[in-house]
Amino acid sequence: MNSKRNQLLVTVFMGLCVLSGATYNIMQKLQNMSMGEKKNFDHPYFQTFLAAIGETCAFLFYFLKKRCERPEPSTLLSEDTFSHDEPPPFKKKLLAIPAALDMFENVLTNIAMTMIAASIVQMMRSSIFVYCALLGLFYLKK
């Protein structure tokens, strides 16, 4: 029962991701096609800034969720909570590398959005899943 529920939640989540990604691209293309009094709107850096603000807002919800889920202080000090089988602590500074690459990808995608059709940009963005799968097969043997 729980397995089917989890599969349904993953399916719904993936569907929402596809829907929101397509909506995001359509809105950006409509924004780029808007006409001003003197020239067209094509500011990919401004659009990337807005996307970064949206991603930062997701962190706010994450931290609020984590704050509400904090365990009691008395359970933090018990011997049972520490396991020798746990992986070493994660180095949070390593997140700067993929974050910088994501920002670079967003800038390039928004520049491409001003020059080519939104459908082509969406196909190029979606091709990352194929490349990740192939590299996972090749390098990870999975």
C-alpha positions in Angstrom: 0.0 0.0 0.0 2.7 2.5 1.0 4.7 1.6 -2.1 1.8 2.4 -4.4 1.3 5.7 -2.6 5.0 6.6 -3.0 4.8 5.7 -6.8 1.8 7.9 -7.2 3.4 10.8 -5.3 6.5 10.5 -7.5 4.4 10.4 -10.7 2.4 13.5 -9.6 5.6 15.3 -8.7 7.2 14.5 -12.0 4.1 15.7 -13.9 4.1 18.9 -12.0 7.8 19.4 -12.8 7.2 19.0 -16.5 4.1 21.2 -16.4 5.9 24.0 -14.5 9.0 23.8 -16.7 6.9 24.1 -19.8 5.0 27.0 -18.3 8.3 28.7 -17.3 9.6 28.5 -20.9 6.4 29.7 -22.4 6.2 32.7 -20.0 9.9 33.6 -20.8 9.3 33.4 -24.5 6.1 35.6 -24.2 8.2 38.1 -22.1 10.9 38.2 -24.8 8.3 38.8 -27.5 6.7 41.7 -25.7 7.2 45.1 -27.4 8.3 48.2 -25.6 8.0 51.7 -26.9 11.6 51.8 -28.2 12.8 48.2 -28.4 12.0 44.6 -27.6 12.4 43.1 -24.1 15.4 40.7 -24.2 17.1 40.7 -20.9 18.3 37.2 -20.2 20.2 38.3 -17.1 17.2 39.8 -15.5 15.2 36.6 -16.2 18.0 34.6 -14.6 17.9 36.9 -11.6 14.2 36.3 -11.2 14.8 32.5 -11.5 17.5 32.7 -8.8 15.0 34.6 -6.5 12.5 31.8 -7.1 15.0 29.1 -6.2 16.0 31.0 -3.1 12.4 31.1 -2.0 12.4 27.3 -2.2 15.2 27.3 0.4 13.0 29.3 2.7 10.4 26.7 2.7 13.0 24.0 3.2 14.5 25.7 6.2 11.0 26.3 7.7 10.2 22.6 7.3 13.5 21.6 8.9 13.0 23.9 11.8 9.5 22.5 12.5 10.9 18.9 12.4 13.7 19.4 14.9 14.0 16.7 17.5 13.8 17.2 21.3 17.1 18.4 22.8 17.1 15.4 25.1 17.2 13.0 22.2 20.1 14.7 20.6 22.5 13.6 23.4 21.4 10.0 23.7 23.9 7.2 22.6 21.3 5.5 20.4 21.1 8.4 17.9 24.7 8.0 16.8 25.5 5.1 14.5 28.9 4.1 13.3 27.4 3.0 9.9 26.4 6.6 9.0 28.3 8.3 6.1 30.7 11.1 6.9 29.2 14.6 7.1 28.4 16.3 3.8 30.6 19.3 2.9 28.1 22.0 2.2 30.7 24.2 0.3 30.7 21.6 -2.4 27.2 22.8 -3.4 28.8 26.0 -4.7 30.1 24.1 -7.8 26.7 22.8 -9.1 25.0 26.0 -8.0 27.4 28.0 -10.2 27.0 25.7 -13.1 23.2 25.9 -12.7 23.4 29.7 -12.8 25.6 29.5 -15.9 23.1 27.2 -17.6 20.3 29.5 -16.7 22.1 32.5 -18.3 22.8 30.5 -21.5 19.3 29.2 -21.7 17.8 32.6 -21.3 20.1 34.0 -24.0 19.1 31.1 -26.3 15.5 31.9 -25.6 15.9 35.3 -27.2 17.3 33.8 -30.4 15.5 30.5 -31.1 12.1 28.9 -30.6 11.0 28.0 -27.1 10.3 24.4 -28.2 13.9 23.9 -29.2 15.1 25.3 -25.9 12.8 22.9 -24.0 14.1 19.9 -26.0 17.7 21.0 -25.4 17.0 21.4 -21.6 15.3 18.0 -21.5 18.2 16.2 -23.2 20.2 16.5 -20.0 18.2 13.4 -18.7 19.4 11.4 -21.7 23.0 12.4 -21.2 22.9 11.7 -17.4 21.4 8.3 -18.1 24.1 7.5 -20.6 26.9 8.7 -18.4 25.5 6.8 -15.5 25.5 3.6 -17.6 29.0 4.3 -18.8 30.8 5.5 -15.7 28.7 4.0 -12.8 27.8 0.8 -14.6 24.2 1.2 -13.4 
